[in-house]
Amino acid sequence: MKLPYSARVLRRILIGSAVDVKADGSGRLLIPNELRCLCGLTREVALVGLGDHFELWDQAALAEFEKKELAKDFSETLEDFVL
């Protein structure tokens, strides 16, 4: 992780909470209960692909986040947006 020393608490939380998981016979990953609770994941989740990585969101939390973000003014951001 390329974070400054001042972010060591964040590193400790992120890296310290990491666990190894293995896929089951159907290729599914079981997120351990303690991580689901820590991240606020309920039964309904969304897997969001973002190029070279993905994010796992609680579906309701993602909908609320996107609603708030879409209410913002994107005019300056869109000037530099390239697909």
PyMOL Python script that loads the backbone (N, CA, C, O; Angstrom):
from pymol import cmd

cmd.read_pdbstr("""\
ATOM      1  N   MET A   1       0.837  -1.184   0.000  1.00  0.00           N
ATOM      2  CA  MET A   1       0.000   0.000   0.000  1.00  0.00           C
ATOM      3  C   MET A   1       0.876   1.239   0.000  1.00  0.00           C
ATOM      4  O   MET A   1       1.820   1.346   0.782  1.00  0.00           O
ATOM      5  N   LYS A   2       0.568   2.140  -0.851  1.00  0.00           N
ATOM      6  CA  LYS A   2       1.320   3.386  -0.911  1.00  0.00           C
ATOM      7  C   LYS A   2       0.551   4.472  -0.178  1.00  0.00           C
ATOM      8  O   LYS A   2      -0.095   5.320  -0.793  1.00  0.00           O
ATOM      9  N   LEU A   3       0.631   4.433   1.129  1.00  0.00           N
ATOM     10  CA  LEU A   3       0.003   5.445   1.966  1.00  0.00           C
ATOM     11  C   LEU A   3       1.077   6.082   2.828  1.00  0.00           C
ATOM     12  O   LEU A   3       2.042   5.417   3.204  1.00  0.00           O
ATOM     13  N   PRO A   4       0.924   7.364   3.147  1.00  0.00           N
ATOM     14  CA  PRO A   4       1.921   8.013   4.006  1.00  0.00           C
ATOM     15  C   PRO A   4       1.880   7.432   5.412  1.00  0.00           C
ATOM     16  O   PRO A   4       0.905   6.797   5.813  1.00  0.00           O
ATOM     17  N   TYR A   5       2.947   7.660   6.142  1.00  0.00           N
ATOM     18  CA  TYR A   5       3.042   7.159   7.509  1.00  0.00           C
ATOM     19  C   TYR A   5       1.871   7.661   8.349  1.00  0.00           C
ATOM     20  O   TYR A   5       1.401   6.960   9.246  1.00  0.00           O
ATOM     21  N   SER A   6       1.400   8.874   8.059  1.00  0.00           N
ATOM     22  CA  SER A   6       0.291   9.444   8.826  1.00  0.00           C
ATOM     23  C   SER A   6      -0.996   8.628   8.672  1.00  0.00           C
ATOM     24  O   SER A   6      -1.930   8.795   9.456  1.00  0.00           O
ATOM     25  N   ALA A   7      -1.051   7.748   7.669  1.00  0.00           N
ATOM     26  CA  ALA A   7      -2.229   6.912   7.446  1.00  0.00           C
ATOM     27  C   ALA A   7      -2.059   5.524   8.042  1.00  0.00           C
ATOM     28  O   ALA A   7      -2.751   4.592   7.632  1.00  0.00           O
ATOM     29  N   ARG A   8      -1.155   5.367   8.999  1.00  0.00           N
ATOM     30  CA  ARG A   8      -0.871   4.044   9.554  1.00  0.00           C
ATOM     31  C   ARG A   8      -2.076   3.424  10.241  1.00  0.00           C
ATOM     32  O   ARG A   8      -2.224   2.202  10.230  1.00  0.00           O
ATOM     33  N   VAL A   9      -2.935   4.230  10.833  1.00  0.00           N
ATOM     34  CA  VAL A   9      -4.137   3.683  11.460  1.00  0.00           C
ATOM     35  C   VAL A   9      -5.023   3.056  10.387  1.00  0.00           C
ATOM     36  O   VAL A   9      -5.555   1.962  10.579  1.00  0.00           O
ATOM     37  N   LEU A  10      -5.179   3.739   9.273  1.00  0.00           N
ATOM     38  CA  LEU A  10      -5.968   3.197   8.167  1.00  0.00           C
ATOM     39  C   LEU A  10      -5.348   1.911   7.639  1.00  0.00           C
ATOM     40  O   LEU A  10      -6.060   0.944   7.371  1.00  0.00           O
ATOM     41  N   ARG A  11      -4.030   1.894   7.488  1.00  0.00           N
ATOM     42  CA  ARG A  11      -3.339   0.673   7.048  1.00  0.00           C
ATOM     43  C   ARG A  11      -3.578  -0.467   8.018  1.00  0.00           C
ATOM     44  O   ARG A  11      -3.835  -1.598   7.604  1.00  0.00           O
ATOM     45  N   ARG A  12      -3.496  -0.174   9.305  1.00  0.00           N
ATOM     46  CA  ARG A  12      -3.693  -1.200  10.328  1.00  0.00           C
ATOM     47  C   ARG A  12      -5.093  -1.795  10.228  1.00  0.00           C
ATOM     48  O   ARG A  12      -5.267  -3.009  10.329  1.00  0.00           O
ATOM     49  N   ILE A  13      -6.079  -0.943  10.029  1.00  0.00           N
ATOM     50  CA  ILE A  13      -7.460  -1.418   9.916  1.00  0.00           C
ATOM     51  C   ILE A  13      -7.644  -2.242   8.651  1.00  0.00           C
ATOM     52  O   ILE A  13      -8.210  -3.335   8.697  1.00  0.00           O
ATOM     53  N   LEU A  14      -7.171  -1.726   7.521  1.00  0.00           N
ATOM     54  CA  LEU A  14      -7.368  -2.425   6.245  1.00  0.00           C
ATOM     55  C   LEU A  14      -6.583  -3.729   6.170  1.00  0.00           C
ATOM     56  O   LEU A  14      -7.141  -4.776   5.844  1.00  0.00           O
ATOM     57  N   ILE A  15      -5.316  -3.665   6.466  1.00  0.00           N
ATOM     58  CA  ILE A  15      -4.483  -4.853   6.361  1.00  0.00           C
ATOM     59  C   ILE A  15      -4.752  -5.804   7.522  1.00  0.00           C
ATOM     60  O   ILE A  15      -4.758  -7.022   7.346  1.00  0.00           O
ATOM     61  N   GLY A  16      -4.969  -5.253   8.686  1.00  0.00           N
ATOM     62  CA  GLY A  16      -5.230  -6.086   9.854  1.00  0.00           C
ATOM     63  C   GLY A  16      -6.550  -6.825   9.783  1.00  0.00           C
ATOM     64  O   GLY A  16      -6.717  -7.850  10.444  1.00  0.00           O
ATOM     65  N   SER A  17      -7.495  -6.327   8.994  1.00  0.00           N
ATOM     66  CA  SER A  17      -8.793  -6.976   8.849  1.00  0.00           C
ATOM     67  C   SER A  17      -8.817  -7.977   7.697  1.00  0.00           C
ATOM     68  O   SER A  17      -9.821  -8.660   7.494  1.00  0.00           O
ATOM     69  N   ALA A  18      -7.744  -8.070   6.957  1.00  0.00           N
ATOM     70  CA  ALA A  18      -7.716  -8.959   5.796  1.00  0.00           C
ATOM     71  C   ALA A  18      -7.725 -10.414   6.234  1.00  0.00           C
ATOM     72  O   ALA A  18      -7.093 -10.782   7.224  1.00  0.00           O
ATOM     73  N   VAL A  19      -8.441 -11.228   5.490  1.00  0.00           N
ATOM     74  CA  VAL A  19      -8.470 -12.669   5.745  1.00  0.00           C
ATOM     75  C   VAL A  19      -8.392 -13.394   4.407  1.00  0.00           C
ATOM     76  O   VAL A  19      -8.840 -12.881   3.381  1.00  0.00           O
ATOM     77  N   ASP A  20      -7.826 -14.574   4.434  1.00  0.00           N
ATOM     78  CA  ASP A  20      -7.811 -15.406   3.239  1.00  0.00           C
ATOM     79  C   ASP A  20      -9.146 -16.122   3.127  1.00  0.00           C
ATOM     80  O   ASP A  20      -9.668 -16.640   4.114  1.00  0.00           O
ATOM     81  N   VAL A  21      -9.693 -16.149   1.924  1.00  0.00           N
ATOM     82  CA  VAL A  21     -10.918 -16.904   1.675  1.00  0.00           C
ATOM     83  C   VAL A  21     -10.677 -17.814   0.484  1.00  0.00           C
ATOM     84  O   VAL A  21      -9.892 -17.496  -0.410  1.00  0.00           O
ATOM     85  N   LYS A  22     -11.355 -18.938   0.482  1.00  0.00           N
ATOM     86  CA  LYS A  22     -11.231 -19.880  -0.621  1.00  0.00           C
ATOM     87  C   LYS A  22     -12.584 -20.055  -1.271  1.00  0.00           C
ATOM     88  O   LYS A  22     -13.622 -20.007  -0.612  1.00  0.00           O
ATOM     89  N   ALA A  23     -12.555 -20.257  -2.570  1.00  0.00           N
ATOM     90  CA  ALA A  23     -13.791 -20.493  -3.304  1.00  0.00           C
ATOM     91  C   ALA A  23     -14.314 -21.890  -2.973  1.00  0.00           C
ATOM     92  O   ALA A  23     -13.544 -22.830  -2.777  1.00  0.00           O
ATOM     93  N   ASP A  24     -15.648 -22.001  -2.916  1.00  0.00           N
ATOM     94  CA  ASP A  24     -16.228 -23.320  -2.696  1.00  0.00           C
ATOM     95  C   ASP A  24     -16.278 -24.075  -4.027  1.00  0.00           C
ATOM     96  O   ASP A  24     -15.758 -23.588  -5.030  1.00  0.00           O
ATOM     97  N   GLY A  25     -16.887 -25.238  -4.044  1.00  0.00           N
ATOM     98  CA  GLY A  25     -16.936 -26.067  -5.246  1.00  0.00           C
ATOM     99  C   GLY A  25     -17.640 -25.414  -6.416  1.00  0.00           C
ATOM    100  O   GLY A  25     -17.431 -25.807  -7.564  1.00  0.00           O
ATOM    101  N   SER A  26     -18.486 -24.404  -6.135  1.00  0.00           N
ATOM    102  CA  SER A  26     -19.199 -23.687  -7.200  1.00  0.00           C
ATOM    103  C   SER A  26     -18.513 -22.386  -7.585  1.00  0.00           C
ATOM    104  O   SER A  26     -19.034 -21.624  -8.400  1.00  0.00           O
ATOM    105  N   GLY A  27     -17.340 -22.127  -6.998  1.00  0.00           N
ATOM    106  CA  GLY A  27     -16.600 -20.905  -7.312  1.00  0.00           C
ATOM    107  C   GLY A  27     -17.059 -19.686  -6.518  1.00  0.00           C
ATOM    108  O   GLY A  27     -16.688 -18.561  -6.851  1.00  0.00           O
ATOM    109  N   ARG A  28     -17.854 -19.890  -5.482  1.00  0.00           N
ATOM    110  CA  ARG A  28     -18.354 -18.781  -4.677  1.00  0.00           C
ATOM    111  C   ARG A  28     -17.406 -18.496  -3.518  1.00  0.00           C
ATOM    112  O   ARG A  28     -16.730 -19.391  -3.011  1.00  0.00           O
ATOM    113  N   LEU A  29     -17.373 -17.234  -3.112  1.00  0.00           N
ATOM    114  CA  LEU A  29     -16.572 -16.822  -1.962  1.00  0.00           C
ATOM    115  C   LEU A  29     -17.499 -16.503  -0.805  1.00  0.00           C
ATOM    116  O   LEU A  29     -18.487 -15.790  -0.979  1.00  0.00           O
ATOM    117  N   LEU A  30     -17.192 -17.021   0.366  1.00  0.00           N
ATOM    118  CA  LEU A  30     -17.959 -16.707   1.556  1.00  0.00           C
ATOM    119  C   LEU A  30     -17.210 -15.620   2.322  1.00  0.00           C
ATOM    120  O   LEU A  30     -16.083 -15.824   2.774  1.00  0.00           O
ATOM    121  N   ILE A  31     -17.852 -14.470   2.458  1.00  0.00           N
ATOM    122  CA  ILE A  31     -17.257 -13.372   3.216  1.00  0.00           C
ATOM    123  C   ILE A  31     -17.500 -13.670   4.699  1.00  0.00           C
ATOM    124  O   ILE A  31     -18.651 -13.808   5.112  1.00  0.00           O
ATOM    125  N   PRO A  32     -16.443 -13.772   5.501  1.00  0.00           N
ATOM    126  CA  PRO A  32     -16.614 -14.089   6.923  1.00  0.00           C
ATOM    127  C   PRO A  32     -17.549 -13.098   7.622  1.00  0.00           C
ATOM    128  O   PRO A  32     -17.581 -11.914   7.286  1.00  0.00           O
ATOM    129  N   ASN A  33     -18.298 -13.597   8.587  1.00  0.00           N
ATOM    130  CA  ASN A  33     -19.293 -12.794   9.289  1.00  0.00           C
ATOM    131  C   ASN A  33     -18.703 -11.511   9.871  1.00  0.00           C
ATOM    132  O   ASN A  33     -19.320 -10.450   9.773  1.00  0.00           O
ATOM    133  N   GLU A  34     -17.513 -11.597  10.479  1.00  0.00           N
ATOM    134  CA  GLU A  34     -16.938 -10.394  11.097  1.00  0.00           C
ATOM    135  C   GLU A  34     -16.649  -9.309  10.058  1.00  0.00           C
ATOM    136  O   GLU A  34     -16.776  -8.123  10.362  1.00  0.00           O
ATOM    137  N   LEU A  35     -16.268  -9.691   8.848  1.00  0.00           N
ATOM    138  CA  LEU A  35     -16.040  -8.696   7.795  1.00  0.00           C
ATOM    139  C   LEU A  35     -17.358  -8.156   7.254  1.00  0.00           C
ATOM    140  O   LEU A  35     -17.460  -6.969   6.946  1.00  0.00           O
ATOM    141  N   ARG A  36     -18.376  -9.023   7.136  1.00  0.00           N
ATOM    142  CA  ARG A  36     -19.693  -8.540   6.690  1.00  0.00           C
ATOM    143  C   ARG A  36     -20.229  -7.499   7.660  1.00  0.00           C
ATOM    144  O   ARG A  36     -20.762  -6.469   7.248  1.00  0.00           O
ATOM    145  N   CYS A  37     -20.084  -7.772   8.941  1.00  0.00           N
ATOM    146  CA  CYS A  37     -20.547  -6.819   9.954  1.00  0.00           C
ATOM    147  C   CYS A  37     -19.734  -5.529   9.902  1.00  0.00           C
ATOM    148  O   CYS A  37     -20.299  -4.436   9.937  1.00  0.00           O
ATOM    149  N   LEU A  38     -18.428  -5.651   9.820  1.00  0.00           N
ATOM    150  CA  LEU A  38     -17.541  -4.489   9.769  1.00  0.00           C
ATOM    151  C   LEU A  38     -17.869  -3.584   8.584  1.00  0.00           C
ATOM    152  O   LEU A  38     -17.815  -2.360   8.697  1.00  0.00           O
ATOM    153  N   CYS A  39     -18.209  -4.193   7.448  1.00  0.00           N
ATOM    154  CA  CYS A  39     -18.481  -3.444   6.221  1.00  0.00           C
ATOM    155  C   CYS A  39     -19.954  -3.100   6.038  1.00  0.00           C
ATOM    156  O   CYS A  39     -20.313  -2.407   5.086  1.00  0.00           O
ATOM    157  N   GLY A  40     -20.801  -3.572   6.930  1.00  0.00           N
ATOM    158  CA  GLY A  40     -22.225  -3.277   6.824  1.00  0.00           C
ATOM    159  C   GLY A  40     -22.909  -4.012   5.683  1.00  0.00           C
ATOM    160  O   GLY A  40     -23.886  -3.515   5.122  1.00  0.00           O
ATOM    161  N   LEU A  41     -22.403  -5.191   5.335  1.00  0.00           N
ATOM    162  CA  LEU A  41     -23.008  -5.959   4.253  1.00  0.00           C
ATOM    163  C   LEU A  41     -24.207  -6.737   4.774  1.00  0.00           C
ATOM    164  O   LEU A  41     -24.132  -7.413   5.800  1.00  0.00           O
ATOM    165  N   THR A  42     -25.317  -6.628   4.045  1.00  0.00           N
ATOM    166  CA  THR A  42     -26.505  -7.403   4.368  1.00  0.00           C
ATOM    167  C   THR A  42     -26.604  -8.543   3.362  1.00  0.00           C
ATOM    168  O   THR A  42     -25.620  -8.886   2.707  1.00  0.00           O
ATOM    169  N   ARG A  43     -27.768  -9.116   3.243  1.00  0.00           N
ATOM    170  CA  ARG A  43     -27.948 -10.248   2.328  1.00  0.00           C
ATOM    171  C   ARG A  43     -27.810  -9.830   0.864  1.00  0.00           C
ATOM    172  O   ARG A  43     -27.296 -10.597   0.050  1.00  0.00           O
ATOM    173  N   GLU A  44     -28.261  -8.634   0.527  1.00  0.00           N
ATOM    174  CA  GLU A  44     -28.213  -8.151  -0.848  1.00  0.00           C
ATOM    175  C   GLU A  44     -26.972  -7.288  -1.051  1.00  0.00           C
ATOM    176  O   GLU A  44     -26.837  -6.230  -0.437  1.00  0.00           O
ATOM    177  N   VAL A  45     -26.064  -7.745  -1.917  1.00  0.00           N
ATOM    178  CA  VAL A  45     -24.835  -7.007  -2.186  1.00  0.00           C
ATOM    179  C   VAL A  45     -24.695  -6.760  -3.686  1.00  0.00           C
ATOM    180  O   VAL A  45     -25.375  -7.383  -4.502  1.00  0.00           O
ATOM    181  N   ALA A  46     -23.805  -5.844  -4.028  1.00  0.00           N
ATOM    182  CA  ALA A  46     -23.507  -5.541  -5.423  1.00  0.00           C
ATOM    183  C   ALA A  46     -21.996  -5.635  -5.620  1.00  0.00           C
ATOM    184  O   ALA A  46     -21.222  -5.091  -4.832  1.00  0.00           O
ATOM    185  N   LEU A  47     -21.595  -6.317  -6.660  1.00  0.00           N
ATOM    186  CA  LEU A  47     -20.185  -6.416  -7.029  1.00  0.00           C
ATOM    187  C   LEU A  47     -19.980  -5.452  -8.191  1.00  0.00           C
ATOM    188  O   LEU A  47     -20.532  -5.650  -9.273  1.00  0.00           O
ATOM    189  N   VAL A  48     -19.185  -4.409  -7.965  1.00  0.00           N
ATOM    190  CA  VAL A  48     -19.008  -3.339  -8.940  1.00  0.00           C
ATOM    191  C   VAL A  48     -17.608  -3.429  -9.535  1.00  0.00           C
ATOM    192  O   VAL A  48     -16.617  -3.262  -8.824  1.00  0.00           O
ATOM    193  N   GLY A  49     -17.523  -3.694 -10.842  1.00  0.00           N
ATOM    194  CA  GLY A  49     -16.242  -3.766 -11.523  1.00  0.00           C
ATOM    195  C   GLY A  49     -15.751  -2.384 -11.898  1.00  0.00           C
ATOM    196  O   GLY A  49     -16.500  -1.584 -12.459  1.00  0.00           O
ATOM    197  N   LEU A  50     -14.481  -2.098 -11.585  1.00  0.00           N
ATOM    198  CA  LEU A  50     -13.909  -0.774 -11.835  1.00  0.00           C
ATOM    199  C   LEU A  50     -12.562  -0.895 -12.542  1.00  0.00           C
ATOM    200  O   LEU A  50     -11.547  -0.423 -12.031  1.00  0.00           O
ATOM    201  N   GLY A  51     -12.553  -1.519 -13.701  1.00  0.00           N
ATOM    202  CA  GLY A  51     -11.307  -1.654 -14.448  1.00  0.00           C
ATOM    203  C   GLY A  51     -10.423  -2.732 -13.882  1.00  0.00           C
ATOM    204  O   GLY A  51     -10.648  -3.916 -14.134  1.00  0.00           O
ATOM    205  N   ASP A  52      -9.409  -2.340 -13.112  1.00  0.00           N
ATOM    206  CA  ASP A  52      -8.441  -3.313 -12.616  1.00  0.00           C
ATOM    207  C   ASP A  52      -8.769  -3.849 -11.226  1.00  0.00           C
ATOM    208  O   ASP A  52      -7.974  -4.590 -10.648  1.00  0.00           O
ATOM    209  N   HIS A  53      -9.926  -3.484 -10.684  1.00  0.00           N
ATOM    210  CA  HIS A  53     -10.350  -3.999  -9.381  1.00  0.00           C
ATOM    211  C   HIS A  53     -11.870  -3.968  -9.287  1.00  0.00           C
ATOM    212  O   HIS A  53     -12.548  -3.458 -10.180  1.00  0.00           O
ATOM    213  N   PHE A  54     -12.386  -4.506  -8.221  1.00  0.00           N
ATOM    214  CA  PHE A  54     -13.817  -4.434  -7.991  1.00  0.00           C
ATOM    215  C   PHE A  54     -14.091  -4.044  -6.553  1.00  0.00           C
ATOM    216  O   PHE A  54     -13.222  -4.142  -5.686  1.00  0.00           O
ATOM    217  N   GLU A  55     -15.327  -3.595  -6.316  1.00  0.00           N
ATOM    218  CA  GLU A  55     -15.768  -3.237  -4.979  1.00  0.00           C
ATOM    219  C   GLU A  55     -17.006  -4.061  -4.641  1.00  0.00           C
ATOM    220  O   GLU A  55     -17.847  -4.315  -5.502  1.00  0.00           O
ATOM    221  N   LEU A  56     -17.106  -4.467  -3.400  1.00  0.00           N
ATOM    222  CA  LEU A  56     -18.275  -5.185  -2.910  1.00  0.00           C
ATOM    223  C   LEU A  56     -19.037  -4.235  -2.003  1.00  0.00           C
ATOM    224  O   LEU A  56     -18.507  -3.771  -0.994  1.00  0.00           O
ATOM    225  N   TRP A  57     -20.290  -3.944  -2.364  1.00  0.00           N
ATOM    226  CA  TRP A  57     -21.115  -2.979  -1.642  1.00  0.00           C
ATOM    227  C   TRP A  57     -22.376  -3.646  -1.116  1.00  0.00           C
ATOM    228  O   TRP A  57     -22.886  -4.588  -1.722  1.00  0.00           O
ATOM    229  N   ASP A  58     -22.873  -3.159   0.004  1.00  0.00           N
ATOM    230  CA  ASP A  58     -24.232  -3.459   0.400  1.00  0.00           C
ATOM    231  C   ASP A  58     -25.118  -2.753  -0.635  1.00  0.00           C
ATOM    232  O   ASP A  58     -24.910  -1.575  -0.928  1.00  0.00           O
ATOM    233  N   GLN A  59     -26.091  -3.459  -1.180  1.00  0.00           N
ATOM    234  CA  GLN A  59     -26.868  -2.913  -2.298  1.00  0.00           C
ATOM    235  C   GLN A  59     -27.595  -1.617  -1.920  1.00  0.00           C
ATOM    236  O   GLN A  59     -27.609  -0.669  -2.706  1.00  0.00           O
ATOM    237  N   ALA A  60     -28.194  -1.565  -0.733  1.00  0.00           N
ATOM    238  CA  ALA A  60     -28.899  -0.352  -0.309  1.00  0.00           C
ATOM    239  C   ALA A  60     -27.919   0.801  -0.088  1.00  0.00           C
ATOM    240  O   ALA A  60     -28.217   1.944  -0.433  1.00  0.00           O
ATOM    241  N   ALA A  61     -26.754   0.503   0.485  1.00  0.00           N
ATOM    242  CA  ALA A  61     -25.749   1.546   0.717  1.00  0.00           C
ATOM    243  C   ALA A  61     -25.228   2.102  -0.603  1.00  0.00           C
ATOM    244  O   ALA A  61     -25.005   3.306  -0.725  1.00  0.00           O
ATOM    245  N   LEU A  62     -25.033   1.224  -1.599  1.00  0.00           N
ATOM    246  CA  LEU A  62     -24.582   1.682  -2.918  1.00  0.00           C
ATOM    247  C   LEU A  62     -25.626   2.579  -3.558  1.00  0.00           C
ATOM    248  O   LEU A  62     -25.283   3.623  -4.111  1.00  0.00           O
ATOM    249  N   ALA A  63     -26.885   2.193  -3.493  1.00  0.00           N
ATOM    250  CA  ALA A  63     -27.953   3.011  -4.079  1.00  0.00           C
ATOM    251  C   ALA A  63     -27.997   4.389  -3.434  1.00  0.00           C
ATOM    252  O   ALA A  63     -28.159   5.393  -4.127  1.00  0.00           O
ATOM    253  N   GLU A  64     -27.854   4.445  -2.117  1.00  0.00           N
ATOM    254  CA  GLU A  64     -27.865   5.724  -1.410  1.00  0.00           C
ATOM    255  C   GLU A  64     -26.636   6.560  -1.766  1.00  0.00           C
ATOM    256  O   GLU A  64     -26.748   7.767  -1.980  1.00  0.00           O
ATOM    257  N   PHE A  65     -25.473   5.927  -1.830  1.00  0.00           N
ATOM    258  CA  PHE A  65     -24.236   6.629  -2.202  1.00  0.00           C
ATOM    259  C   PHE A  65     -24.359   7.218  -3.604  1.00  0.00           C
ATOM    260  O   PHE A  65     -24.033   8.386  -3.818  1.00  0.00           O
ATOM    261  N   GLU A  66     -24.826   6.416  -4.555  1.00  0.00           N
ATOM    262  CA  GLU A  66     -24.962   6.888  -5.930  1.00  0.00           C
ATOM    263  C   GLU A  66     -25.981   8.028  -6.030  1.00  0.00           C
ATOM    264  O   GLU A  66     -25.778   8.977  -6.788  1.00  0.00           O
ATOM    265  N   LYS A  67     -27.058   7.938  -5.279  1.00  0.00           N
ATOM    266  CA  LYS A  67     -28.071   8.996  -5.274  1.00  0.00           C
ATOM    267  C   LYS A  67     -27.455  10.315  -4.809  1.00  0.00           C
ATOM    268  O   LYS A  67     -27.677  11.358  -5.424  1.00  0.00           O
ATOM    269  N   LYS A  68     -26.680  10.268  -3.720  1.00  0.00           N
ATOM    270  CA  LYS A  68     -26.026  11.475  -3.202  1.00  0.00           C
ATOM    271  C   LYS A  68     -25.014  12.023  -4.196  1.00  0.00           C
ATOM    272  O   LYS A  68     -24.952  13.231  -4.428  1.00  0.00           O
ATOM    273  N   GLU A  69     -24.216  11.124  -4.786  1.00  0.00           N
ATOM    274  CA  GLU A  69     -23.181  11.566  -5.730  1.00  0.00           C
ATOM    275  C   GLU A  69     -23.778  12.154  -6.999  1.00  0.00           C
ATOM    276  O   GLU A  69     -23.254  13.133  -7.530  1.00  0.00           O
ATOM    277  N   LEU A  70     -24.864  11.575  -7.490  1.00  0.00           N
ATOM    278  CA  LEU A  70     -25.493  12.079  -8.710  1.00  0.00           C
ATOM    279  C   LEU A  70     -26.146  13.441  -8.507  1.00  0.00           C
ATOM    280  O   LEU A  70     -26.397  14.157  -9.477  1.00  0.00           O
ATOM    281  N   ALA A  71     -26.421  13.806  -7.262  1.00  0.00           N
ATOM    282  CA  ALA A  71     -26.998  15.112  -6.965  1.00  0.00           C
ATOM    283  C   ALA A  71     -25.954  16.226  -7.030  1.00  0.00           C
ATOM    284  O   ALA A  71     -26.301  17.407  -7.023  1.00  0.00           O
ATOM    285  N   LYS A  72     -24.679  15.851  -7.093  1.00  0.00           N
ATOM    286  CA  LYS A  72     -23.599  16.838  -7.146  1.00  0.00           C
ATOM    287  C   LYS A  72     -23.435  17.390  -8.555  1.00  0.00           C
ATOM    288  O   LYS A  72     -23.912  16.808  -9.529  1.00  0.00           O
ATOM    289  N   ASP A  73     -22.751  18.523  -8.643  1.00  0.00           N
ATOM    290  CA  ASP A  73     -22.446  19.148  -9.933  1.00  0.00           C
ATOM    291  C   ASP A  73     -21.193  18.503 -10.521  1.00  0.00           C
ATOM    292  O   ASP A  73     -20.111  18.596  -9.942  1.00  0.00           O
ATOM    293  N   PHE A  74     -21.346  17.849 -11.675  1.00  0.00           N
ATOM    294  CA  PHE A  74     -20.231  17.154 -12.314  1.00  0.00           C
ATOM    295  C   PHE A  74     -19.641  17.940 -13.493  1.00  0.00           C
ATOM    296  O   PHE A  74     -18.811  17.403 -14.226  1.00  0.00           O
ATOM    297  N   SER A  75     -20.043  19.172 -13.684  1.00  0.00           N
ATOM    298  CA  SER A  75     -19.626  19.882 -14.883  1.00  0.00           C
ATOM    299  C   SER A  75     -18.116  19.960 -15.052  1.00  0.00           C
ATOM    300  O   SER A  75     -17.619  19.732 -16.155  1.00  0.00           O
ATOM    301  N   GLU A  76     -17.375  20.273 -14.002  1.00  0.00           N
ATOM    302  CA  GLU A  76     -15.917  20.362 -14.122  1.00  0.00           C
ATOM    303  C   GLU A  76     -15.303  18.976 -14.314  1.00  0.00           C
ATOM    304  O   GLU A  76     -14.366  18.819 -15.096  1.00  0.00           O
ATOM    305  N   THR A  77     -15.811  17.991 -13.623  1.00  0.00           N
ATOM    306  CA  THR A  77     -15.299  16.624 -13.725  1.00  0.00           C
ATOM    307  C   THR A  77     -15.505  16.078 -15.129  1.00  0.00           C
ATOM    308  O   THR A  77     -14.618  15.418 -15.670  1.00  0.00           O
ATOM    309  N   LEU A  78     -16.642  16.340 -15.715  1.00  0.00           N
ATOM    310  CA  LEU A  78     -16.964  15.799 -17.037  1.00  0.00           C
ATOM    311  C   LEU A  78     -16.090  16.400 -18.144  1.00  0.00           C
ATOM    312  O   LEU A  78     -15.924  15.783 -19.196  1.00  0.00           O
ATOM    313  N   GLU A  79     -15.534  17.589 -17.923  1.00  0.00           N
ATOM    314  CA  GLU A  79     -14.659  18.188 -18.921  1.00  0.00           C
ATOM    315  C   GLU A  79     -13.431  17.326 -19.170  1.00  0.00           C
ATOM    316  O   GLU A  79     -12.924  17.287 -20.291  1.00  0.00           O
ATOM    317  N   ASP A  80     -12.951  16.641 -18.155  1.00  0.00           N
ATOM    318  CA  ASP A  80     -11.746  15.813 -18.265  1.00  0.00           C
ATOM    319  C   ASP A  80     -12.053  14.315 -18.399  1.00  0.00           C
ATOM    320  O   ASP A  80     -11.138  13.492 -18.441  1.00  0.00           O
ATOM    321  N   PHE A  81     -13.325  13.973 -18.464  1.00  0.00           N
ATOM    322  CA  PHE A  81     -13.722  12.569 -18.487  1.00  0.00           C
ATOM    323  C   PHE A  81     -13.476  11.954 -19.861  1.00  0.00           C
ATOM    324  O   PHE A  81     -13.929  12.478 -20.878  1.00  0.00           O
ATOM    325  N   VAL A  82     -12.758  10.842 -19.878  1.00  0.00           N
ATOM    326  CA  VAL A  82     -12.454  10.129 -21.119  1.00  0.00           C
ATOM    327  C   VAL A  82     -12.645   8.639 -20.862  1.00  0.00           C
ATOM    328  O   VAL A  82     -12.186   8.110 -19.849  1.00  0.00           O
ATOM    329  N   LEU A  83     -13.317   7.978 -21.776  1.00  0.00           N
ATOM    330  CA  LEU A  83     -13.479   6.522 -21.675  1.00  0.00           C
ATOM    331  C   LEU A  83     -12.412   5.830 -22.477  1.00  0.00           C
ATOM    332  O   LEU A  83     -12.374   4.600 -22.522  1.00  0.00           O
TER     333      LEU A  83
END
""", "prot")
cmd.dss("prot")
cmd.show_as("cartoon", "prot")
cmd.util.cbc("prot")
cmd.orient("prot")
